[in-house]
Amino acid sequence: MSRSDTPGTARVGGSSPPRWYTHGWNRDLSWRLIHGVLPRIPRVLRPPIHLVTTLICFAAMPRERRAARLNMKQVTGRPGLGAHLLAFRLFYNFSKFVVGYTDLVRLDPARLRLWVEGSEKESRRTEDLLAEGRGLIVLTLHLGNWEIGLAHLAGLGRKVNVVMRPEDSEGARFENTARAATGVRVVPAGESAWNGLELLLALRRGEIVAIQGDRVFGPLTRRADLFGAPVDLPAGPFVLAQASGAPILVVCVLIRGHSRYRLVADGPLRVGPGEEGVRAAVEAFARLTEKYVGA
């Protein structure tokens, strides 16, 4: 979803960042209904509600349905009915992801730990890496529920700085409210030339910097192949790791059911010196992305 660049090179300022897609139902009214109605409904009734709303959206959104089906075919190689079923499952999981924001607003840290399988193991890994004294860079994917992952990181007692490009959709304020309830600090991506220095100082204070690793929002990119297709990935996180010496942990929070998640982490990735070090780290991240998205 990014511009065409020369493979393996950086795209430096001067061109406007891509505008990310948002569907026509991402409206203030939709979010008001979700936050006003769902918390008052017993959890046992959520599965049928998810199913009905997914059926409606799947039927009413042909462009999105086709895009999801083609992506599923590209990732899994399944044609025809298999890709359609996977696309429907993606819509269904996205319904659960959106409703998950209502849980974050009313966050109970103890309940969150019970919901997230693997949290103790990955918490120990995170603490071990933080003990190195160089901070920690966490790369998240648009896979599962990354917001639950941010809440989990904030629950470790370390300051969490999440780098995000400000959204201009009507639902952004509901997302921001839920994110604020978890205690994470949002650093707007690309709004200031001082952001890089600010993040470097945060790492030197032993804090966590979380960045969306599969969305380009800054001037530095590197071209890599994902599932046989060329894609631009952000190189900024790897340049930051190179400058700070901080390890990189790739974190995904997979949706396992209704209010059930599985936290998986891979790494750490270490960025070697020079351009080759950044290129190798981007390639390693691309392979991890294929591993988790493909699974």
C-alpha positions as CSV (number, residue, x, y, z in Angstrom):
1,M,0.0,0.0,0.0
2,S,2.9,2.4,-0.5
3,R,4.4,4.1,-3.4
4,S,6.7,2.5,-5.9
5,D,10.4,3.0,-5.0
6,T,13.6,1.6,-6.2
7,P,14.1,-1.8,-4.5
8,G,16.2,-1.7,-1.4
9,T,16.6,2.1,-1.2
10,A,15.3,4.7,1.2
11,R,12.5,7.0,0.3
12,V,13.4,10.4,1.8
13,G,11.1,13.4,2.4
14,G,9.5,15.4,-0.3
15,S,6.6,13.0,-1.0
16,S,3.4,13.0,1.0
17,P,2.7,9.9,3.1
18,P,0.1,7.5,1.8
19,R,-3.5,8.0,3.0
20,W,-4.6,4.7,4.6
21,Y,-7.9,3.2,3.6
22,T,-10.9,3.5,5.8
23,H,-14.3,1.9,4.9
24,G,-17.6,3.9,4.8
25,W,-18.9,2.3,8.0
26,N,-16.1,3.7,10.1
27,R,-18.4,6.5,11.4
28,D,-19.1,8.2,14.7
29,L,-22.6,6.6,14.9
30,S,-21.2,3.1,14.4
31,W,-18.7,3.5,17.3
32,R,-21.4,5.1,19.5
33,L,-23.6,2.1,19.0
34,I,-20.7,-0.3,19.7
35,H,-19.7,1.4,22.9
36,G,-23.2,2.2,24.0
37,V,-24.8,-1.3,23.4
38,L,-22.1,-4.0,23.6
39,P,-20.9,-3.4,27.2
40,R,-24.5,-3.9,28.4
41,I,-25.0,-7.2,26.7
42,P,-24.0,-10.5,28.4
43,R,-20.8,-11.9,26.9
44,V,-22.6,-15.2,26.1
45,L,-24.6,-13.3,23.5
46,R,-21.6,-11.8,21.7
47,P,-20.9,-14.7,19.4
48,P,-24.3,-14.6,17.6
49,I,-24.2,-10.8,17.4
50,H,-20.7,-11.0,15.8
51,L,-22.0,-13.6,13.4
52,V,-25.0,-11.5,12.3
53,T,-23.1,-8.3,11.9
54,T,-20.3,-10.1,10.0
55,L,-22.9,-11.6,7.6
56,I,-24.3,-8.1,7.0
57,C,-20.9,-6.5,6.5
58,F,-19.7,-9.3,4.3
59,A,-22.7,-9.0,2.0
60,A,-22.7,-5.1,2.0
61,M,-19.0,-4.5,1.4
62,P,-18.1,-6.1,-2.0
63,R,-14.8,-4.2,-2.5
64,E,-13.5,-5.1,0.9
65,R,-14.7,-8.7,0.5
66,R,-12.9,-9.0,-2.8
67,A,-9.7,-7.5,-1.4
68,A,-9.7,-9.8,1.6
69,R,-10.3,-12.8,-0.6
70,L,-7.4,-11.9,-2.9
71,N,-5.1,-11.4,0.1
72,M,-6.1,-14.8,1.5
73,K,-5.4,-16.4,-1.8
74,Q,-2.0,-14.7,-2.0
75,V,-1.1,-15.8,1.5
76,T,-2.4,-19.3,1.6
77,G,-2.6,-20.4,-2.1
78,R,-6.2,-21.5,-1.5
79,P,-8.5,-20.6,-4.5
80,G,-12.2,-20.4,-4.8
81,L,-14.4,-21.4,-1.8
82,G,-11.4,-21.8,0.5
83,A,-10.4,-18.1,0.0
84,H,-14.0,-17.0,0.5
85,L,-14.3,-18.8,3.8
86,L,-11.0,-17.4,5.1
87,A,-12.1,-13.9,4.0
88,F,-15.3,-14.4,6.0
89,R,-13.3,-15.5,9.0
90,L,-11.2,-12.3,8.7
91,F,-14.3,-10.2,8.7
92,Y,-15.6,-12.1,11.8
93,N,-12.3,-11.6,13.7
94,F,-12.3,-8.0,12.8
95,S,-15.7,-7.7,14.4
96,K,-14.2,-9.1,17.6
97,F,-11.2,-6.7,17.3
98,V,-13.4,-3.6,17.1
99,V,-15.6,-4.7,20.0
100,G,-12.4,-5.4,22.0
101,Y,-12.0,-1.6,22.3
102,T,-15.0,-1.6,24.8
103,D,-12.9,-3.9,27.1
104,L,-9.9,-1.6,26.9
105,V,-11.9,1.4,28.1
106,R,-12.9,-0.6,31.2
107,L,-9.6,-2.3,31.5
108,D,-9.0,-4.6,34.4
109,P,-5.3,-5.6,34.4
110,A,-6.0,-8.9,36.4
111,R,-8.6,-9.9,33.9
112,L,-6.4,-9.0,31.0
113,R,-3.7,-11.4,32.2
114,L,-6.3,-14.2,32.4
115,W,-7.4,-13.4,28.8
116,V,-4.0,-13.5,27.3
117,E,-2.4,-16.9,27.0
118,G,1.4,-16.9,27.1
119,S,1.6,-13.5,28.9
120,E,3.8,-14.8,31.7
121,K,6.4,-16.4,29.4
122,E,6.6,-13.3,27.2
123,S,6.7,-11.0,30.1
124,R,9.8,-12.7,31.4
125,R,11.4,-12.5,28.0
126,T,10.6,-8.7,27.8
127,E,12.0,-8.1,31.3
128,D,15.2,-10.0,30.4
129,L,15.7,-7.8,27.3
130,L,15.0,-4.6,29.3
131,A,17.6,-5.7,31.8
132,E,20.2,-5.1,29.2
133,G,19.7,-1.4,29.8
134,R,19.2,-0.2,26.3
135,G,15.4,-0.1,26.3
136,L,13.3,-2.2,24.0
137,I,11.7,-1.7,20.5
138,V,8.5,-3.7,20.0
139,L,7.3,-4.2,16.4
140,T,3.7,-5.0,16.1
141,L,1.7,-6.3,13.1
142,H,-1.9,-5.6,12.0
143,L,-2.7,-9.1,13.0
144,G,-5.0,-10.1,15.8
145,N,-5.5,-7.4,18.4
146,W,-2.4,-5.3,18.7
147,E,-4.1,-2.9,21.1
148,I,-4.4,-5.7,23.7
149,G,-0.6,-6.2,23.2
150,L,0.0,-2.5,24.0
151,A,-2.1,-2.8,27.2
152,H,-0.1,-5.9,28.2
153,L,3.2,-4.1,27.7
154,A,1.9,-1.1,29.8
155,G,1.0,-3.5,32.6
156,L,4.7,-4.5,33.0
157,G,5.3,-1.2,34.8
158,R,7.6,0.3,32.2
159,K,6.7,3.4,30.2
160,V,5.4,2.5,26.8
161,N,5.7,5.0,23.9
162,V,3.7,3.9,20.8
163,V,4.5,5.6,17.5
164,M,1.4,6.0,15.4
165,R,0.3,8.2,12.6
166,P,-2.7,10.2,13.6
167,E,-5.9,8.9,12.1
168,D,-8.5,11.2,10.7
169,S,-11.5,8.9,10.7
170,E,-14.6,9.6,12.9
171,G,-13.8,6.5,15.0
172,A,-10.3,7.8,16.0
173,R,-11.5,9.4,19.2
174,F,-12.9,6.2,20.4
175,E,-9.7,4.4,19.7
176,N,-7.7,7.1,21.4
177,T,-9.9,6.9,24.5
178,A,-9.4,3.2,24.7
179,R,-5.6,3.5,24.2
180,A,-5.4,6.2,26.9
181,A,-7.0,3.9,29.4
182,T,-4.2,1.5,29.0
183,G,-1.6,4.1,30.0
184,V,0.5,4.1,26.8
185,R,1.9,7.4,25.5
186,V,1.2,8.1,21.8
187,V,4.0,9.7,19.8
188,P,2.5,11.1,16.6
189,A,4.6,9.7,13.7
190,G,6.0,12.2,11.3
191,E,4.8,15.4,13.0
192,S,8.2,16.6,14.2
193,A,11.8,16.3,13.1
194,W,12.6,15.8,16.8
195,N,10.6,12.5,17.1
196,G,13.7,10.4,16.4
197,L,15.7,12.1,19.2
198,E,12.7,11.8,21.5
199,L,12.5,8.1,20.9
200,L,16.2,7.6,21.3
201,L,16.1,9.3,24.7
202,A,13.2,7.2,25.7
203,L,15.2,4.0,24.9
204,R,18.2,5.3,26.9
205,R,15.9,5.8,29.9
206,G,15.0,2.1,29.6
207,E,11.5,2.6,28.2
208,I,9.6,0.6,25.6
209,V,9.0,2.0,22.1
210,A,6.3,0.2,20.2
211,I,6.0,0.8,16.4
212,Q,3.7,-0.7,13.7
213,G,6.2,-2.7,11.7
214,D,3.9,-3.3,8.6
215,R,2.8,0.3,7.9
216,V,5.0,2.9,6.2
217,F,4.5,6.3,7.7
218,G,8.0,7.9,7.6
219,P,10.6,8.8,5.0
220,L,12.7,5.6,5.4
221,T,11.6,2.5,3.7
222,R,13.2,-0.7,2.4
223,R,11.7,-3.0,-0.3
224,A,11.1,-6.7,0.6
225,D,9.1,-9.6,-0.7
226,L,6.1,-10.8,1.2
227,F,4.3,-13.9,0.0
228,G,5.8,-13.4,-3.4
229,A,4.9,-9.7,-3.8
230,P,7.1,-6.6,-3.4
231,V,6.2,-4.4,-0.5
232,D,7.8,-1.4,1.2
233,L,8.4,-1.8,4.9
234,P,9.4,0.9,7.3
235,A,13.1,1.1,8.0
236,G,12.9,3.7,10.7
237,P,12.6,1.2,13.6
238,F,15.7,-0.6,12.5
239,V,17.7,2.6,12.1
240,L,16.5,3.5,15.6
241,A,17.7,0.1,16.9
242,Q,21.0,0.5,15.2
243,A,21.6,4.0,16.7
244,S,20.4,3.0,20.2
245,G,21.6,-0.6,20.4
246,A,18.2,-1.6,21.6
247,P,16.9,-5.1,20.8
248,I,13.8,-5.6,18.7
249,L,11.0,-7.9,19.7
250,V,8.3,-8.8,17.2
251,V,5.0,-9.2,19.0
252,C,1.6,-10.4,17.9
253,V,-1.6,-11.0,19.9
254,L,-3.6,-13.5,18.1
255,I,-7.4,-13.7,18.5
256,R,-8.2,-17.2,19.9
257,G,-11.9,-16.8,20.7
258,H,-14.2,-14.3,22.4
259,S,-12.1,-12.4,24.9
260,R,-9.3,-14.9,24.5
261,Y,-5.9,-14.1,23.0
262,R,-2.5,-15.7,22.6
263,L,0.6,-13.6,22.9
264,V,3.5,-14.6,20.7
265,A,6.8,-12.9,20.5
266,D,9.9,-13.6,18.3
267,G,13.4,-12.3,18.4
268,P,15.2,-10.5,19.5
269,L,16.4,-9.0,16.3
270,R,19.8,-7.2,16.5
271,V,20.7,-4.6,13.9
272,G,24.3,-4.7,12.7
273,P,26.3,-1.8,11.4
274,G,25.8,0.1,8.2
275,E,23.3,-0.2,5.4
276,E,23.7,-4.0,5.3
277,G,22.7,-4.3,8.9
278,V,19.5,-2.5,8.3
279,R,18.7,-4.4,5.2
280,A,19.3,-7.8,6.9
281,A,17.1,-6.8,9.8
282,V,14.3,-5.8,7.5
283,E,14.6,-9.1,5.6
284,A,14.5,-11.0,8.9
285,F,11.3,-9.1,9.9
286,A,9.7,-9.8,6.6
287,R,10.3,-13.6,7.1
288,L,8.8,-13.4,10.6
289,T,5.7,-11.5,9.2
290,E,5.3,-14.3,6.7
291,K,5.6,-16.9,9.5
292,Y,2.8,-15.4,11.6
293,V,0.5,-14.2,9.0
294,G,0.8,-17.5,7.1
295,A,0.0,-19.5,10.2
